Amino acid sequence: MPLPYSALQESMRIIHDTAAGESNAEAFYRRLLELAPSEEERTIISSIRDDERRHLQILREIYLAFTGKEVQVSVPISVYNEATSYEGALKQALYTKWRMIEQAGSILAAMPTGYYQNLLAKIAVDNVAIVSKWNYLLISLLHS
């Protein structure tokens, strides 16, 4: 089990890398919206994108609060690959979100109790809803 300080440092690294991948995520969502076959799908994807934007802002605020530094992005970290098909993009989004949820547990555990832990818990709950939305879109596509 990592010491509390080293766990918090690792959490800050993960938060930094997640926030640094923001520009790549924006491009991915733009492409996914282009590929979406209906207005219903575009509405759901837009709501996920908006949730992710809010989450990234919260993560940037947490990073600043604990490190005293803004997240600097010199070379964007690639979170998503170029989407070539709607189905492939949905699968990639679902898989990427699963990976992020796995990391979220470590970040949440390293946070001191209180305000920041509550913010991260809210993101974790939102992420469960996001996974459900990705699953809905994928199942809808496979049954169409």
N, C-alpha and C positions, 0 to 999 in steps of 0.2 A: 504494500500500500504506500503510495507516494506521500511524502511529508506535505502538510498543508501549503507551505510556501511554494514548493515545486509544483504541486497540483494547480495552484493559482497561476503560476507562470505558464504552465502548459495550456491552461484555459485561455489565457490572454493570447497565446500564439494561435490557438484555434480560432478565437474570435477575430483576430487580425486577418488571418487567412480567409475566413468566411467573408468578412467585409471587403477585403481586397478583390474578391471574385465578383463583386457587384456589377461591374461593367460587362463582364461576360454573361452574367445572368440576364441583364437587360436585353442584350442582343438575342439570347436564346428565347426569351418570352416574345419578343417582336416576331421572330421567325415562327414560333409556335402559333401565334395569333394569325399569321398569314396562312398557315397550313390547316387551321381548324375548319372543319366542314360546315359548321352552322353557327348561328348567332348564340345559341345556348352554350356551345362549347367556348366561344370567344368570351362570353360573359363570365363563365367559371374560371377560365384561364386568367382573365383580367383581375378577378377577385383574388386569385392566388398570387399573382404578380404584386398587387397592392399590399397584401399581407406581408410578402417577402420584403418589399421596400420598407415597410414599417419595422419589421424585425431587424433589418440591416441598420436602420437608424438607431434603434435601441442598442444593438451590439456596438456600434461606434461610440455611443454615449458611455456605455459600460467600459469600453477600452480606454477612453479618455479619462474616466473617473479613477481607474486603477493604475494607469501608467503615466498620466499627465501629458500624453501625446495623442495627436490625431492619427488615424490610420492613414498611412501614406502608401500610395500605389504607384510604384515606378514601372513595374511590369505586372499587368493584371494576371492573377492566378486563374487558370482555366478550370471552372467548375463544370461546365457543360461543353460537349462537343457540338459541332455544327449539325443542326437538325436537317436530315435529308428526307424524312418521311414523318407524317403525323404520328403513326403508331410508334415508330422508333423514338421520337421525341418524348412521347408520353412515358414509355418504358424507362427512358433515361432520366426523366424528371422524377419518377417514382423511386428508382434506385438511388438517385442522388439524395433525395429527401430521407430515405431510410438511413443512409450513411450519416447524414447530418443529425438525425434523431439519436443515433448511437453515440455520437460525440456530445450531444447536448446533456446526456446524463452525467458525464465527467465534468463538464463545465458547471452544471447546476450543483453538483456535490462539492466543488471547490469554492463556491461563492460563500461569503459570510451570510448568515441568516439576515433577513430583513428585505429592504427595498430591492436590491439587485437580484436577490434570489427569487423574489416574487415576479420581477420582470421576466426572468428566464423561465419561470414556471408557466407564465402566460404564453410565452413563445412556444414552449413544449406542447401545451394544450392546443394552440393554434396549428402546430405541425401535425398533430393527429388528424385534425379536420382536413388539412391540406392533403395528407395521404389518402384520406377517404375520397376527396374530390378527384385526385389523380386516378384512383381505382374506378370511380364512377365513369370518368371519361374513357378509360381504357376498356372497360366492360361494355359501355355503350358502342364503342367503335367495333369491338369484336362481334357484337350481336347485330350489327347493322347490315 
